[in-house]
Amino acid sequence: MKKYFFLLLCTVIFTAIANETIFTDNFKRSQWRTPNTQNWANVADNTLILDDDKLYIRYAGGEHPFGAKYSFSLENIEDGEFKLGFYVYIAGNKVSQYFSEKLTHKGEFTLELPESVRNIGIIIQGKGKYRNAKLIRIVDPAYKLTADPIYQMTSEEPQPVTFILYHNEKEIPNADIQKNGLDAVHPPSGATTSAYIVKADTAAFDAAAKNIKLTKPVSVLYLGDSLTHFDLGFNHVDKFDYFLNKHNPGKAELWNYACGGDDIQRIVQRLNNNGTGRWKNRYQDIWSRSYDWAFILLGHNDTKASSAKNYTEPVITPAQQLKSYEILIAKLKEKDIKRIILVSSTSSNFDLCRANAEKNKRVHNRFGDPKHQENFNTVLQELAQKHSLEYLDVYTPMKALPDKADLLNPRDGVHLTPAGHDFIALETLKYLEKTQ
């Protein structure tokens, strides 16, 4: 069941380190600009140079939970005063602002989030020359906080949710847990979690799931990118897990190792212990158990195309895709995973992807080109046929939907909305219903 899975997943990132580094910025290129403009700050010799007192912002997207503690620090090599701050983007496009007192030379500012948010912005204000910027999340990995149950989709009265704190895998009774609706935090350690209750008509999900009969327990591995990594707790994997176990109680365990930003080459690097960046340790315990099934859902990072080449070829060419998938498939077979399902790329809102790209005046990548996506899916089908694997096509039915745009993030045209996660979960249930 997912309640134990989510406990592990929330802590995979943090194991063996006291704090999670969200990013470090050595200012090799400018990622700072005045808010809501294309006015980028100057960088030179690993230094951010601000010649005015305007606000300059860098964004840290992803999910930022209620109660999480963030610390932003950097060094000013000049004598001037400056401020650090956070923009917190709340539902309904509202923005809350938090600023430090005036600082000199080395500065640090810490914020504890008053609610769960999808995006935060890091602010620098003040003339100066800045180096060694760092954003960290303060968390003690010895503590783990979980919710039981973590996800429910129901048209009836949901089950009550209980929050449980563990220290070194041992449950702590009467723990200091603060709640904000279905979000919770243990302030001393920074451990956080959330539960999700969706009130909806479940008829279509139940109709497919009730015909899936698991004759024995199955352990299911998910590999993928941000479409499977983000929205943890209520994404398509969580929805699929909920209905699979609803009609096969206790018979399925799902383990989601998807990682935002990944393409097939990065997955192979992770499997070879060469992960980098914020989630470099994500696969560290991936083989601490065996799996019966594996779903691999990729495509958007693989098929993005650079303006420097006039978008003519994807960053992962079909030949590179084929080579890397061969390595991954061999690894999964070596681990004796009997059922390997290659999932097509999802369709995109390419009109929006193209419009976003046209606004960018610097060299950039454009996502969602149907030509590159369909070539990517063709390679998957060839691999499935060659290795006697399964191919789950979500691209074709998604592309045909008249309301497809409702399934995709209205800002980027690629990431999934709740309706998009519903669609992928339902397509997965229907696929298992037909192929069991």
TAGIVEN-V504508 format. One record per residue. PHI is phi as a letter, one per 20 degrees, with the letter a starting at -180 (999 if undefined). OMEGA is omega in whole degrees, 0 to 359 (none if undefined). D_FIRST is the distance of its C-alpha to the first C-alpha in whole Angstrom. Layout:
phi & omega & d_first
PHI & OMEGA & D_FIRST
PHI & OMEGA & D_FIRST
This chain:
phi & omega & d_first
999 & 188 & 0
f & 187 & 4
f & 179 & 6
f & 177 & 7
g & 186 & 7
f & 176 & 9
g & 179 & 11
f & 186 & 12
f & 181 & 13
f & 184 & 15
d & 178 & 17
g & 184 & 18
f & 194 & 21
e & 187 & 22
g & 174 & 22
m & 174 & 26
c & 183 & 27
f & 181 & 28
c & 177 & 28
e & 176 & 27
e & 177 & 30
f & 171 & 29
a & 164 & 33
d & 182 & 36
c & 176 & 39
e & 173 & 42
l & 173 & 44
f & 172 & 44
b & 184 & 44
f & 171 & 44
d & 182 & 41
d & 181 & 42
b & 173 & 44
f & 187 & 46
g & 175 & 43
m & 177 & 43
c & 172 & 46
d & 180 & 46
e & 185 & 48
e & 178 & 47
f & 179 & 48
e & 172 & 50
c & 177 & 49
a & 178 & 51
l & 179 & 51
l & 181 & 47
c & 173 & 49
e & 186 & 48
d & 177 & 51
d & 184 & 51
d & 179 & 55
b & 182 & 54
d & 177 & 52
f & 174 & 50
f & 172 & 46
c & 191 & 44
c & 167 & 41
c & 186 & 38
e & 175 & 35
c & 183 & 31
f & 183 & 29
o & 183 & 25
d & 183 & 23
c & 192 & 24
e & 174 & 23
g & 177 & 24
n & 180 & 26
f & 181 & 26
d & 179 & 29
c & 177 & 31
c & 179 & 34
d & 183 & 37
c & 173 & 40
a & 184 & 43
c & 174 & 46
d & 185 & 49
e & 172 & 52
d & 187 & 55
e & 186 & 56
f & 176 & 55
e & 179 & 53
b & 176 & 49
c & 171 & 46
d & 181 & 43
a & 177 & 40
c & 163 & 37
d & 180 & 37
d & 186 & 33
e & 186 & 33
d & 179 & 31
g & 181 & 30
n & 178 & 33
m & 175 & 35
e & 182 & 36
c & 171 & 37
d & 183 & 37
d & 178 & 39
c & 183 & 39
c & 175 & 42
f & 166 & 43
f & 178 & 47
f & 184 & 49
c & 172 & 49
c & 178 & 51
l & 180 & 50
e & 180 & 47
c & 178 & 44
b & 179 & 41
c & 184 & 39
d & 180 & 36
c & 172 & 34
d & 188 & 31
f & 180 & 29
f & 176 & 30
a & 179 & 27
f & 181 & 25
c & 182 & 27
e & 183 & 26
b & 171 & 29
c & 176 & 32
d & 179 & 35
d & 189 & 37
d & 167 & 41
c & 176 & 44
c & 177 & 47
p & 176 & 51
f & 178 & 53
r & 175 & 52
c & 193 & 51
d & 178 & 48
c & 168 & 46
l & 175 & 43
f & 180 & 40
b & 172 & 37
d & 179 & 34
c & 168 & 31
d & 184 & 28
e & 183 & 29
b & 177 & 26
d & 186 & 25
f & 178 & 22
f & 181 & 23
d & 179 & 21
c & 180 & 17
d & 181 & 16
c & 179 & 13
d & 180 & 12
c & 354 & 10
f & 184 & 9
e & 181 & 10
b & 174 & 11
b & 167 & 12
c & 187 & 15
b & 172 & 17
e & 181 & 21
d & 179 & 21
f & 181 & 20
f & 175 & 17
f & 173 & 15
f & 183 & 17
d & 176 & 15
d & 176 & 16
e & 186 & 16
c & 179 & 16
d & 177 & 18
c & 171 & 18
c & 185 & 21
l & 176 & 21
m & 180 & 18
d & 182 & 19
f & 179 & 18
d & 178 & 21
f & 176 & 23
l & 182 & 25
f & 177 & 24
f & 181 & 26
d & 176 & 23
e & 185 & 25
d & 172 & 23
c & 187 & 25
m & 180 & 23
e & 174 & 19
d & 180 & 20
b & 178 & 20
b & 168 & 22
d & 190 & 23
g & 182 & 27
g & 183 & 28
d & 186 & 26
n & 179 & 25
f & 182 & 21
c & 171 & 20
a & 178 & 17
b & 170 & 16
d & 184 & 14
c & 177 & 15
c & 179 & 16
d & 176 & 18
e & 184 & 20
b & 174 & 21
f & 185 & 22
d & 189 & 19
g & 183 & 22
f & 179 & 21
f & 181 & 18
f & 181 & 17
f & 179 & 21
f & 187 & 19
f & 184 & 16
f & 179 & 17
e & 176 & 19
e & 183 & 16
d & 177 & 16
e & 182 & 14
e & 177 & 16
b & 180 & 14
f & 177 & 11
c & 174 & 11
d & 191 & 10
d & 178 & 11
d & 173 & 13
d & 171 & 15
c & 181 & 18
r & 183 & 20
d & 186 & 22
f & 179 & 22
f & 178 & 21
d & 180 & 18
e & 185 & 18
f & 183 & 19
m & 180 & 18
g & 181 & 15
n & 179 & 12
b & 180 & 14
e & 188 & 15
f & 177 & 15
f & 180 & 12
f & 180 & 10
f & 177 & 12
g & 179 & 11
g & 183 & 8
f & 184 & 8
f & 176 & 11
f & 180 & 10
f & 177 & 7
f & 182 & 10
d & 174 & 12
c & 192 & 10
g & 174 & 8
m & 186 & 6
e & 182 & 8
c & 170 & 6
d & 180 & 5
d & 183 & 7
c & 188 & 10
d & 178 & 12
d & 177 & 16
g & 186 & 18
b & 180 & 21
g & 179 & 23
n & 185 & 27
f & 165 & 26
c & 185 & 28
f & 178 & 28
f & 179 & 30
f & 177 & 28
f & 178 & 25
f & 177 & 28
f & 179 & 29
f & 180 & 26
f & 176 & 25
e & 178 & 29
m & 179 & 28
d & 177 & 30
f & 180 & 28
c & 173 & 30
m & 187 & 30
g & 184 & 27
d & 185 & 24
f & 182 & 26
e & 189 & 24
f & 184 & 20
e & 193 & 20
f & 179 & 21
d & 186 & 18
f & 182 & 17
d & 176 & 18
f & 177 & 17
b & 176 & 15
d & 181 & 16
c & 176 & 14
e & 181 & 15
c & 172 & 15
b & 172 & 16
d & 176 & 17
c & 181 & 20
c & 181 & 21
c & 169 & 24
p & 187 & 28
f & 176 & 29
f & 178 & 30
f & 189 & 31
d & 175 & 34
f & 186 & 35
c & 186 & 39
e & 174 & 41
f & 180 & 44
f & 178 & 46
d & 179 & 46
l & 176 & 46
m & 187 & 43
f & 178 & 44
b & 180 & 41
f & 181 & 38
f & 171 & 37
d & 182 & 35
f & 177 & 38
g & 179 & 37
f & 178 & 38
f & 177 & 36
g & 181 & 33
g & 182 & 34
f & 184 & 34
f & 176 & 31
f & 177 & 29
g & 179 & 31
f & 180 & 30
f & 181 & 26
f & 178 & 26
f & 180 & 28
f & 180 & 26
f & 177 & 22
f & 177 & 25
f & 179 & 26
e & 174 & 22
m & 174 & 22
e & 190 & 19
f & 186 & 21
c & 182 & 20
d & 183 & 21
d & 174 & 21
e & 183 & 23
e & 179 & 23
f & 167 & 26
f & 171 & 27
f & 175 & 26
f & 182 & 30
c & 167 & 31
e & 189 & 34
f & 177 & 36
g & 179 & 39
f & 177 & 37
g & 181 & 37
f & 179 & 40
f & 177 & 42
f & 180 & 40
f & 182 & 41
f & 178 & 45
f & 187 & 44
e & 184 & 44
e & 178 & 47
e & 174 & 46
f & 187 & 45
b & 174 & 41
d & 175 & 38
d & 182 & 38
d & 163 & 35
n & 181 & 34
f & 182 & 37
g & 180 & 36
f & 181 & 39
f & 179 & 37
f & 182 & 33
f & 173 & 35
f & 177 & 36
g & 181 & 33
f & 177 & 31
f & 177 & 34
f & 178 & 33
f & 180 & 30
f & 178 & 31
f & 178 & 34
f & 180 & 31
f & 180 & 29
f & 182 & 32
f & 187 & 33
d & 181 & 30
l & 177 & 29
d & 178 & 26
d & 180 & 24
c & 178 & 25
d & 184 & 23
e & 172 & 26
d & 183 & 25
f & 186 & 28
f & 179 & 31
f & 179 & 29
f & 180 & 28
g & 185 & 32
e & 183 & 33
f & 178 & 32
f & 180 & 35
d & 184 & 33
g & 183 & 31
g & 179 & 32
f & 181 & 30
e & 189 & 27
c & 182 & 28
g & 184 & 29
f & 177 & 32
e & 185 & 33
c & 177 & 32
m & 184 & 32
c & 183 & 29
f & 187 & 26
e & 168 & 24
e & 173 & 24
g & 177 & 21
f & 177 & 23
f & 177 & 23
f & 175 & 19
g & 183 & 19
f & 182 & 21
f & 179 & 20
f & 181 & 16
f & 177 & 18
f & 178 & 20
f & 177 & 18
f & 179 & 16
f & 179 & 20
f & 179 & 21
f & 177 & 18
g & 183 & 20
e & 191 & 23
d & 185 & 22
f & none & 20
